[in-house]
Amino acid sequence: MKPDADTRGKAASHRELRVWQMAMDLTEQVYQISARFPAIETYRMAMQLTRAAISVPANIAEGNARGSRKDYANFLAIAKK
C-alpha cells in the first residue's frame, strides 16, 4: 500500500495537494478564456497567459518533488510570483 505522506509530512504526490488542484483548475479556466480571444491575440496575450498559468502548478509539483523544505519553499515562492 502506498503511504499518504512521507515521514516529514510531505504529500506523496503533488496531485494530493489542494493548492496544486486549485492551480490546475485556474489553468483550465485561463485556457478556456484565452481560446475565446481574437485570432490576432493567439501569439500575443493568449500564449503569455497560458504559459504563466501552467507555470504555477508546474512549480508547485517541482517543489513537492524536491528533497528539502528550502527547495520546496523556493518553488512555492516562484509559483506565487
TIDREN-50903 format. One line per field, with one value per residue (C-alpha): x, y, z; residue in one letter; residue number from 1. Coordinates in steps of 0.25 Angstrom, whole numbers, plus 5000, padded with zeros to 4 digits. Each point is the difference from the previous one (the first is absolute). Layout:
X (X  ...) .
Y (Y  ...) .
Z (Z  ...) .
aa (A  ...) .
i (NUM  ...) .
REM end
This chain:
X (5000  5005  5002  4992  5013  5014  5006  5001  4985  5003  4989  5004  4995  4998  4986  4996  5003  4987  5009  5004  4986  4995  5012  4996  4985  5005  5009  4988  4992  5011  5001  4985  4999  5012  4994  4990  5010  5000  5010  5010  5002  5003  5015  5000  4991  4994  5014  5006  4988  5000  5015  4998  4988  5007  5013  4992  4996  5013  5009  4991  5002  5015  5001  4993  5009  5013  5007  5000  4991  5008  4999  4985  4999  5008  4991  4987  5006  5002  4986  4995  5006) .
Y (5000  5014  5009  5013  5008  4998  5001  5016  5001  5004  4995  4987  5007  5014  4996  4998  5015  5009  5012  4992  4995  5015  5005  4989  5005  5014  4996  4993  5013  5008  4990  5001  5015  5002  4991  5011  5011  5006  4992  5012  4998  4985  5002  5012  5001  4986  4993  5008  4998  4985  4999  5008  4992  4986  5004  5001  4986  4995  5008  4994  4986  5002  5006  4988  4990  5007  4994  5012  5010  5011  4996  4998  5014  5006  4993  5005  5014  4999  4995  5011  5011) .
Z (5000  4996  5012  5000  5004  5003  5014  4999  4998  4985  4990  4993  4987  4996  4995  5014  5003  5000  4996  4987  4997  5001  4991  4990  5001  4997  4989  4993  5002  4994  4988  4998  5000  4992  4989  4998  4997  4986  4991  5000  5015  4998  5000  5009  5012  5000  4999  5011  5009  4998  5002  5013  5005  4998  5007  5013  5001  4994  5010  5012  4994  4998  5015  5005  4993  5006  5013  5009  5006  4995  4985  5002  5006  4988  4990  5007  5000  4985  4998  5008  4991) .
aa (M  K  P  D  A  D  T  R  G  K  A  A  S  H  R  E  L  R  V  W  Q  M  A  M  D  L  T  E  Q  V  Y  Q  I  S  A  R  F  P  A  I  E  T  Y  R  M  A  M  Q  L  T  R  A  A  I  S  V  P  A  N  I  A  E  G  N  A  R  G  S  R  K  D  Y  A  N  F  L  A  I  A  K  K) .
i (1  2  3  4  5  6  7  8  9  10  11  12  13  14  15  16  17  18  19  20  21  22  23  24  25  26  27  28  29  30  31  32  33  34  35  36  37  38  39  40  41  42  43  44  45  46  47  48  49  50  51  52  53  54  55  56  57  58  59  60  61  62  63  64  65  66  67  68  69  70  71  72  73  74  75  76  77  78  79  80  81) .
REM end
